[in-house]
Amino acid sequence: MKDRKRELRKSRSNLVDMGEGVIALSAWTILKFIMFSIFKKAELINLVKDELKGEEYPPFMYELAVIFVDVIVLALMTFIMVITYWIGKSAIKEGKNLKKGIVYVVASVIFVIIYADSVYWGIMNLINGTPSIFDDTASILVDITTLFAFAGLTISAIKVKYLGE
């Protein structure tokens, strides 16, 4: 009985820590977007030009297309950041025994799958010889960290639910 209570306290503490970690790492999503927008703008304009090849548009139209893409991507990343923040806050509340829920655990599992996929494709890009090896390596390392944070959060939440019964 004592071991079960000790394990429950440890799992609750881990859940709070992982929730805080997930919230902190969610800021990476927005930072990543800002860095991409600043440093890869010319690359994005060339991509838009390639998609519209054969058709001539005034130069400001390409800029407008890039701004449109930036707005859409920023909206999606903000949505992801809000969900990540909600997952982290829900984990913290459950870790402090203030609230119980299962939906955030399901969302966390989905993020584990998404980040595992992101890490896989990042590694494939490195293997296939990406031109921006340093950028991709840094992105993979942060994605691995985020993957472990979500996995730890999920495992701790499942332990809390199992031990709390």
C-alpha positions in Angstrom: 0.0 0.0 0.0 2.8 2.4 0.9 4.6 1.6 -2.4 1.5 2.3 -4.3 1.0 5.7 -2.6 4.7 6.5 -3.2 4.4 5.6 -6.8 1.3 7.7 -7.2 3.0 10.7 -5.6 6.0 10.2 -7.9 3.7 9.9 -11.0 1.8 13.0 -10.0 5.0 14.9 -9.6 6.2 13.7 -13.0 2.9 14.6 -14.6 3.3 18.2 -13.3 6.9 18.4 -14.5 6.0 17.0 -17.9 3.0 19.4 -18.2 5.3 22.3 -17.6 7.8 20.9 -20.1 5.2 20.5 -22.8 4.1 24.1 -22.2 7.6 25.4 -22.5 8.4 23.4 -25.6 5.2 24.6 -27.3 6.8 28.0 -27.6 9.3 26.3 -30.0 6.4 26.0 -32.5 6.0 29.7 -32.8 9.8 30.3 -32.7 10.4 27.8 -35.4 7.8 29.6 -37.6 9.3 33.0 -37.1 12.8 31.7 -37.9 11.5 29.9 -41.0 9.7 33.1 -42.1 12.7 35.3 -41.7 15.5 33.0 -43.0 13.7 31.1 -45.7 11.6 33.8 -47.3 13.5 33.8 -50.6 13.2 30.0 -50.7 9.5 30.2 -50.2 9.1 32.8 -52.9 11.0 30.5 -55.3 8.7 27.7 -54.3 5.7 29.8 -55.1 7.2 30.9 -58.5 7.9 27.2 -59.3 4.3 26.3 -58.6 3.1 29.2 -60.8 5.6 28.6 -63.6 4.5 29.4 -67.1 2.4 32.3 -65.8 3.7 35.8 -65.4 2.5 37.8 -62.4 3.8 41.1 -61.0 6.5 40.7 -58.3 4.2 41.9 -55.5 1.9 38.9 -56.2 4.6 36.5 -55.2 5.1 38.5 -52.0 1.4 38.5 -51.4 1.2 34.7 -51.9 4.1 34.2 -49.4 2.3 36.5 -46.9 -0.9 34.4 -47.4 1.0 31.2 -46.8 2.6 32.7 -43.7 -0.8 33.7 -42.2 -2.2 30.2 -42.8 0.8 28.5 -41.3 0.9 31.0 -38.3 -2.8 30.3 -37.7 -2.2 26.5 -37.7 0.8 26.8 -35.4 -1.1 29.0 -33.0 -3.9 26.4 -32.9 -1.3 23.7 -32.2 0.3 25.8 -29.5 -3.1 26.4 -27.8 -3.8 22.7 -27.8 -0.3 22.0 -26.5 -0.8 24.6 -23.7 -4.2 23.0 -22.9 -2.6 19.5 -22.7 0.1 20.8 -20.4 -2.3 22.7 -18.1 -4.6 19.7 -17.9 -1.6 17.5 -16.9 -0.6 20.0 -14.2 -4.1 20.1 -12.8 -4.4 16.3 -12.7 -0.9 16.1 -11.2 -2.0 18.4 -8.4 -5.2 16.4 -8.1 -7.4 19.4 -9.0 -9.0 17.9 -12.0 -9.4 14.5 -13.8 -9.7 14.0 -17.5 -8.9 11.6 -20.3 -9.2 13.8 -23.4 -5.9 15.5 -22.9 -4.2 12.0 -22.6 -5.7 11.1 -26.0 -4.5 14.4 -27.5 -1.0 13.7 -26.0 -0.9 10.3 -27.7 -1.8 12.0 -31.0 1.1 14.4 -30.4 3.5 11.5 -29.7 2.6 10.0 -33.0 3.0 13.4 -34.8 6.4 14.1 -33.3 7.6 10.6 -33.9 6.7 11.0 -37.6 8.4 14.4 -37.7 11.6 13.0 -36.2 11.5 10.1 -38.7 11.1 12.4 -41.7 13.8 14.8 -40.3 16.2 11.9 -40.1 15.3 10.8 -43.6 16.1 14.3 -44.9 19.5 14.1 -43.2 20.2 10.7 -44.7 19.2 11.9 -48.2 21.5 14.9 -47.9 19.6 18.0 -47.0 21.1 21.4 -47.9 20.5 22.8 -44.4 22.0 20.1 -42.2 22.5 22.4 -39.2 18.9 23.7 -39.3 17.5 20.2 -39.7 19.7 18.7 -37.0 18.6 21.4 -34.5 14.9 20.9 -35.4 15.3 17.1 -35.0 16.8 17.5 -31.6 14.1 19.8 -30.4 11.4 17.5 -31.9 13.0 14.5 -30.1 12.9 16.4 -26.8 9.3 17.3 -27.4 8.5 13.7 -28.3 10.0 12.5 -25.0 8.1 15.2 -23.1 4.7 14.1 -24.6 5.6 10.4 -24.1 6.6 11.0 -20.5 3.4 13.0 -19.9 1.3 10.2 -21.4 3.0 7.5 -19.4 2.7 9.5 -16.1 -1.0 10.2 -16.8 -1.7 6.6 -17.4 0.1 5.6 -14.2 -1.8 8.3 -12.2 -5.1 7.0 -13.6 -4.1 3.3 -12.9 -2.7 4.0 -9.4 -5.4 6.4 -8.4 -8.2 3.8 -8.7 
